[in-house]
Amino acid sequence: MLGKSTLGAAALTTLFGQDRSRAESKGAIEKLPLPQKVKRVIWLTMAGGPSHLELFDPKPKLAELHGQPMPESYTAGQQLAQLQGQKLMCLGPLFPFQKTGTQGTEISTLLPHIGSIIDDICLVRSMTTDAINHDPAHMFMNTGSQIAGRPSMGAWVNYGLGSIAENLPGFVVLVSTGKGRSPQPIAARQWSSGFLPGRFQGVQLRSQGEAVLYLNNPPGVEASQQALDIAAIEKLNREHAMRVQDPEIETRIAQYELAFEMQTSIPNLMDASDETEETLDLYGCLPGDGSFASNCLLARRLAQRGVRFIQLYHRDWDHHSLLKEELPLRAKEVDQPSAALIKDLKRLGLLEETLVVWSGEFGRTPMSQANKGTVGRDHHNKSMSMWMAGGGIRPGMVYGSTDELGYAACEKICTVHDLHATMLAQLGIQHDAFTYKFQGLDFKLTGVEGARVIDEILS
């Protein structure tokens, strides 16, 4: 008679026998139409809308007009968020800029660490977006649409390319919060699979405490017994799937399998005891403390383990007020770890096969917003700054510009669809041929409005 451990091993063989390694999971694209410059994406999202006018886009003319009325030629007939119908006054940059790198690129003195890697990144000063409020702007940045229910980019990539991670999800999300006020929530629909099969959605790992709740077995339940249970459930699910032809049953089966595998992979992932003091000092973090720095280190560990799409959110960048007081705090929280991630990937030989993106969901107005005796800036969709680094991205480059007051992108204007098209191209995917049929339509991440790969920033 077989013992419990032998039965468990047999169940595991049954469970994973046909496709043992998750690393062998194939994507929907059988042959990539473009050269694949990178294998994965790490997207650093500054949720709330960081001010480009204090961080990346110096505007001496705006400083000259500080406290004076904003010229109507810029704003007449334009959509604003909370400043609509109010008297518009210019607000000069609240912090100085300094020259960095071999090209003397000017960025804020609040970002000395990012300044130290300026020769490794491409700074885009002419990004725009369609949305002007947080939730639709996040939806647009993630999915290419302001309408909820569309697949996020991480889900699109996971669907198209498949997973290269063994015993981990192909799309992982981490969230941290600035130590200050009460930021807007980040909804799980931002990393949804939308109308794609559910197994491609992002999996949020908790950045403090247990990474995944209820992952460990309760007392008295052994892994061998659990394997038998999962094998039996899988058999029932497959029989049911044959009868009803519901693709979400396949998702359920895959998630049971993944959860079982994660019981061994997640503890190893979260245990940073094998990291050197030099590495911890580089990021400036205590692993597992829930900070953005800790999440950046975890992102590198996820990249090493083959996770295809890693998205980090750091909240509390919405500075309608207290801009002078709060922005230095947020900048300090992300400056060192953002730069550390680039340096760490580079020294490990991973940067050349990883695309790192740093952005918010929109920019901020050059006009001031008075609130409870302090000043801030309103939401703004006509200009924002972001940066990229990694395989195939031209380093040490500044791309595009805004007008002399930083109100609107005016040279080499980029859209969110352009950004998505460029990211897909680096992954080897032709954006206008990458579709999924839903409700009789061939949907694309880059929509139907027109998008282009930003070839000028590619090496």
C-alpha positions in Angstrom: 0.0 0.0 0.0 1.4 3.4 -0.9 2.2 5.9 1.9 0.9 9.4 2.1 4.1 11.0 0.9 4.3 8.5 -2.1 0.7 9.4 -3.0 1.6 13.1 -2.7 4.5 12.7 -5.1 2.2 10.8 -7.5 -0.3 13.6 -7.3 2.4 16.1 -8.0 3.5 14.1 -11.0 -0.1 14.1 -12.3 -0.6 17.7 -11.5 2.5 19.0 -13.3 3.4 16.1 -15.6 2.1 17.5 -18.9 3.7 20.9 -18.4 6.0 20.7 -15.4 7.8 23.9 -15.6 5.9 27.2 -15.6 9.0 28.6 -17.3 7.9 26.8 -20.4 4.6 28.5 -20.6 4.0 29.7 -24.1 2.4 32.9 -25.1 -0.2 33.6 -27.8 2.4 34.9 -30.2 4.1 31.9 -31.8 6.9 33.9 -33.5 7.9 37.4 -32.5 7.7 39.7 -35.5 10.4 42.1 -34.2 13.8 41.6 -32.6 13.3 41.2 -28.8 15.5 43.7 -27.1 14.2 43.0 -23.6 12.7 40.0 -21.8 10.8 41.9 -19.0 9.5 45.2 -17.9 9.8 46.9 -14.5 7.4 49.9 -14.3 7.8 52.3 -11.4 4.5 54.2 -11.1 4.5 57.5 -9.0 0.7 57.5 -8.3 -0.9 60.9 -7.9 1.0 62.9 -10.6 4.5 64.1 -9.7 5.3 67.7 -10.7 7.6 67.7 -13.7 8.1 71.5 -13.1 9.9 70.7 -9.8 11.6 67.5 -10.9 12.6 67.2 -14.5 11.6 70.2 -16.6 13.3 73.5 -15.6 11.4 76.6 -16.7 13.3 80.0 -16.0 10.5 81.9 -17.7 8.0 80.5 -15.3 10.2 81.6 -12.4 10.2 85.1 -13.9 6.4 85.2 -14.0 6.0 83.8 -10.5 3.0 85.4 -8.8 1.7 87.1 -12.1 -1.4 86.1 -14.0 -1.0 83.2 -16.3 -1.2 84.4 -20.0 -4.6 83.6 -21.3 -3.1 82.6 -24.7 -2.0 79.3 -22.9 -5.3 78.4 -21.1 -8.2 79.9 -23.1 -10.7 77.2 -23.9 -8.5 74.5 -22.3 -9.7 71.8 -19.9 -8.5 72.1 -16.3 -9.3 69.9 -13.3 -10.0 71.9 -10.1 -8.8 75.3 -11.4 -11.5 75.6 -14.0 -13.1 79.1 -13.8 -10.6 80.4 -11.2 -8.1 83.2 -11.5 -4.9 81.6 -12.8 -1.6 82.7 -11.3 1.9 81.5 -12.3 3.8 79.4 -9.8 7.5 79.3 -10.4 9.5 76.1 -9.6 9.8 75.8 -5.8 13.2 74.0 -5.9 16.4 74.6 -7.8 17.8 72.5 -10.7 21.3 71.3 -11.2 23.3 70.0 -14.2 24.0 66.3 -14.1 25.8 63.8 -16.3 28.2 64.2 -19.2 25.6 66.3 -21.1 24.8 68.6 -18.2 21.2 67.6 -18.1 19.2 69.7 -15.6 17.1 67.9 -13.1 16.0 68.8 -9.6 18.3 69.0 -6.6 15.7 66.8 -4.9 16.9 63.9 -7.1 20.7 63.6 -6.7 20.7 59.8 -7.0 18.7 59.9 -10.2 21.1 62.6 -11.3 23.9 60.1 -10.8 22.4 57.7 -13.4 21.3 60.4 -15.9 23.8 59.0 -18.4 22.0 55.6 -18.2 18.5 56.8 -18.8 16.4 58.5 -21.5 14.5 61.5 -20.1 11.3 62.3 -22.0 9.9 65.8 -21.3 7.1 65.8 -23.9 4.8 63.0 -22.7 1.0 63.8 -22.7 -2.1 61.9 -21.7 -5.8 62.1 -22.4 -7.2 61.9 -18.8 -7.2 64.6 -16.2 -8.4 62.8 -13.1 -6.7 60.1 -11.2 -8.6 56.9 -11.8 -9.2 57.4 -15.5 -5.6 58.6 -15.9 -4.3 55.4 -14.3 -6.7 53.4 -16.5 -5.4 55.1 -19.6 -1.8 54.7 -18.6 -2.2 51.1 -17.8 -4.7 50.0 -20.5 -4.7 52.6 -23.2 -8.3 53.4 -22.4 -10.2 55.5 -19.8 -12.9 52.9 -19.8 -12.7 50.3 -17.0 -12.6 46.7 -18.1 -9.8 46.7 -20.6 -6.7 44.6 -20.1 -3.7 46.2 -18.4 -0.4 46.3 -20.3 1.1 43.7 -17.9 -1.8 41.3 -18.8 -1.3 42.0 -22.5 2.4 41.2 -22.3 1.8 38.1 -20.1 -0.8 36.9 -22.6 1.3 37.6 -25.7 4.7 36.3 -24.5 3.9 33.8 -21.8 5.7 33.3 -18.6 9.4 32.8 -18.0 9.1 32.6 -14.3 9.1 29.2 -12.5 6.7 28.9 -9.6 5.8 32.6 -9.7 3.2 34.7 -11.5 4.1 36.3 -14.8 2.8 39.7 -13.7 3.4 40.9 -10.2 2.3 44.2 -8.5 3.7 45.9 -5.4 2.3 48.9 -3.7 4.0 51.3 -1.2 2.7 54.5 0.4 4.5 57.8 1.2 4.7 58.7 4.9 2.5 61.7 5.0 -1.1 62.3 4.1 -4.0 60.1 2.9 -3.4 59.3 -0.8 -6.1 58.0 -3.1 -6.5 54.3 -3.3 -5.1 52.2 -6.1 -7.7 49.8 -7.4 -7.0 46.3 -8.5 -8.7 47.0 -11.8 -5.4 48.8 -12.7 -3.8 45.4 -13.2 -6.8 43.5 -14.4 -6.8 41.1 -17.3 -10.0 42.7 -18.6 -11.5 40.5 -21.3 -8.3 38.4 -21.5 -8.4 35.1 -19.6 -8.1 35.7 -15.9 -4.8 33.9 -15.5 -3.0 36.8 -17.1 -4.0 39.4 -14.5 -1.5 40.9 -12.1 -1.0 39.3 -8.7 -0.4 41.8 -5.9 2.2 40.7 -3.4 2.0 42.4 0.0 5.2 44.3 0.6 5.0 44.0 4.4 4.3 40.9 6.5 3.1 37.9 4.6 3.5 38.5 0.9 0.4 36.4 0.2 -2.2 35.8 2.9 -3.3 32.2 3.7 -0.5 30.8 1.5 0.8 28.6 4.3 -1.0 25.4 5.2 -2.8 25.4 8.6 -1.5 23.1 11.3 -2.0 19.4 10.6 -2.2 19.8 6.8 0.8 18.4 5.0 2.0 19.3 1.5 1.5 15.7 0.3 -2.2 15.7 1.4 -2.7 19.1 -0.2 -1.2 17.8 -3.4 -3.8 15.0 -3.4 -6.6 17.5 -2.9 -5.4 19.7 -5.7 -5.0 16.8 -8.1 -8.6 15.7 -7.3 -10.0 19.2 -7.7 -8.1 19.6 -11.0 -9.6 16.3 -12.3 -13.1 17.5 -11.4 -12.5 20.9 -13.0 -11.2 19.4 -16.2 -14.2 17.1 -16.5 -16.4 20.1 -15.9 -14.5 22.2 -18.5 -15.0 19.5 -21.1 -18.8 19.7 -20.6 -19.3 23.5 -20.4 -16.3 24.9 -22.4 -15.8 27.8 -20.0 -12.2 29.2 -20.4 -12.3 30.6 -16.9 -12.2 27.0 -15.6 -8.7 26.8 -17.1 -7.9 29.9 -15.2 -9.1 28.3 -12.0 -7.0 25.2 -12.6 -3.9 27.3 -13.4 -4.4 29.4 -10.2 -4.7 26.3 -8.0 -1.4 25.0 -9.5 0.3 28.4 -9.2 -0.8 28.9 -5.5 0.6 25.4 -4.7 3.9 26.2 -6.3 4.1 29.6 -4.6 4.1 28.0 -1.2 7.7 27.2 -1.7 8.8 30.0 -4.1 7.4 33.0 -2.1 9.2 32.4 1.2 12.5 32.1 -0.7 11.7 35.2 -2.7 11.0 37.3 0.4 14.0 36.1 2.4 16.6 38.7 1.6 19.2 37.2 4.0 21.4 36.3 1.0 21.7 40.0 0.0 24.9 41.7 0.9 25.2 44.8 3.2 26.5 46.6 0.1 23.3 45.9 -1.8 21.1 46.9 1.1 23.0 50.1 1.5 22.7 50.7 -2.2 18.9 50.7 -2.0 18.8 52.2 1.5 16.2 49.8 2.7 15.3 47.3 5.4 13.9 44.3 3.4 10.2 43.7 4.0 9.6 47.1 5.6 6.9 48.0 3.1 8.9 50.9 1.6 9.4 51.7 -2.0 13.1 51.0 -1.5 12.3 47.5 -0.3 9.9 47.0 -3.2 12.7 48.0 -5.7 15.0 45.4 -4.2 12.1 42.9 -4.4 11.6 43.9 -8.1 15.2 43.0 -8.8 14.7 39.6 -7.1 11.6 39.0 -9.2 13.4 40.0 -12.4 16.2 37.5 -11.5 13.5 34.8 -11.2 12.0 35.5 -14.6 8.8 37.5 -13.8 7.8 39.0 -17.1 6.1 42.3 -15.9 6.7 43.9 -12.5 4.8 47.1 -11.6 5.5 49.1 -8.5 3.1 51.8 -7.3 4.3 54.5 -4.8 1.4 56.6 -3.6 0.9 60.2 -2.3 2.2 62.4 -5.2 -1.1 64.4 -5.5 0.1 67.8 -4.3 -2.8 70.2 -4.7 -1.4 71.8 -1.5 1.7 71.4 0.7 3.8 71.0 -2.5 6.9 72.6 -0.9 6.5 70.6 2.2 5.5 67.2 0.8 7.4 66.9 -2.5 10.9 66.6 -0.9 9.6 63.7 1.2 8.3 61.8 -1.8 11.4 62.5 -3.8 13.6 61.3 -1.0 11.6 58.0 -0.7 12.0 57.1 -4.4 15.3 58.8 -5.5 17.9 56.5 -4.1 16.0 53.2 -4.7 15.1 54.2 -8.3 18.8 54.8 -9.0 19.8 51.7 -7.1 17.6 49.5 -9.2 19.3 50.7 -12.4 22.8 50.3 -10.9 22.0 46.9 -9.5 20.5 45.6 -12.7 23.4 47.0 -14.6 26.1 45.3 -12.4 24.3 42.0 -12.6 24.0 42.1 -16.4 20.2 42.3 -16.2 19.7 45.9 -17.4 20.4 45.1 -21.0 17.4 42.6 -21.0 15.1 44.7 -18.8 13.1 47.8 -19.7 12.6 50.1 -16.7 9.9 52.8 -16.9 9.5 55.7 -14.4 6.3 57.8 -14.7 3.2 59.2 -13.1 -0.3 59.2 -14.5 -0.2 62.9 -15.5 1.8 66.1 -14.8 0.9 69.3 -12.9 -0.1 72.8 -13.9 2.3 75.8 -14.1 -0.5 77.7 -12.3 -0.7 77.7 -8.5 -3.5 76.1 -6.5 -4.0 77.8 -3.1 -5.4 75.4 -0.5 -5.6 76.1 3.3 -2.9 78.6 3.2 -0.4 76.5 1.2 0.3 76.2 -2.5 0.2 73.3 -4.9 -0.4 72.4 -8.5 -3.5 71.0 -10.2 -3.7 67.9 -12.4 -2.5 68.4 -15.9 -2.6 66.2 -19.0 -0.8 68.4 -21.6 2.7 67.9 -20.3 4.5 65.5 -18.1 8.0 64.0 -17.8 9.0 60.4 -17.5 12.2 58.3 -18.1 13.1 54.9 -19.4 16.3 52.8 -19.2 17.4 49.4 -20.3 17.8 47.2 -23.4 17.5 49.1 -26.6 16.8 52.5 -25.0 19.3 55.3 -26.0 21.0 56.3 -22.7 22.0 59.8 -21.7 19.3 61.4 -23.9 16.7 64.1 -23.4 13.8 63.7 -25.7 11.2 66.4 -26.5 10.3 69.6 -24.7 7.5 71.8 -23.4 6.7 75.5 -24.0 8.6 78.1 -22.0 6.1 77.9 -19.1 5.8 74.1 -19.1 2.1 74.2 -19.9 2.1 71.9 -23.0 4.4 69.6 -24.8 5.5 71.4 -28.0 8.4 69.4 -29.5 8.4 65.7 -30.3 5.1 65.2 -28.5 4.5 61.7 -27.2 1.3 60.0 -26.2 0.5 57.1 -24.0 -0.3 55.0 -27.0 3.2 55.9 -28.4 4.7 54.8 -25.1 2.9 51.4 -25.2 3.9 50.9 -28.8 7.5 51.5 -27.9 7.4 49.2 -24.9 5.8 46.4 -27.0 8.4 46.9 -29.7 11.2 46.4 -27.2 9.6 43.1 -26.2 9.5 42.0 -29.9 5.8 42.7 -30.4 4.3 44.7 -33.3 1.7 46.8 -31.6 -0.7 47.3 -34.5 -0.8 43.5 -35.2 -1.2 42.4 -31.6 -5.0 41.9 -31.1 -7.6 40.0 -29.2 -11.1 39.4 -30.5 -13.8 40.4 -28.0 -17.4 41.2 -28.7 -16.8 40.9 -32.4 -13.9 43.5 -32.4 -10.2 43.1 -32.7 -8.9 45.1 -29.6 -5.4 46.4 -29.3 -3.5 47.8 -26.4 -2.6 50.9 -28.5 -6.2 51.5 -29.6 -7.4 52.8 -33.0 -6.5 56.4 -32.6 -3.0 55.9 -34.1 0.3 55.2 -32.3 3.9 55.1 -33.3 7.1 53.6 -31.9 9.3 56.4 -30.7 12.2 55.3 -32.8 14.4 58.3 -31.9 14.9 57.1 -28.3 15.9 53.6 -29.4 19.5 52.6 -29.9 
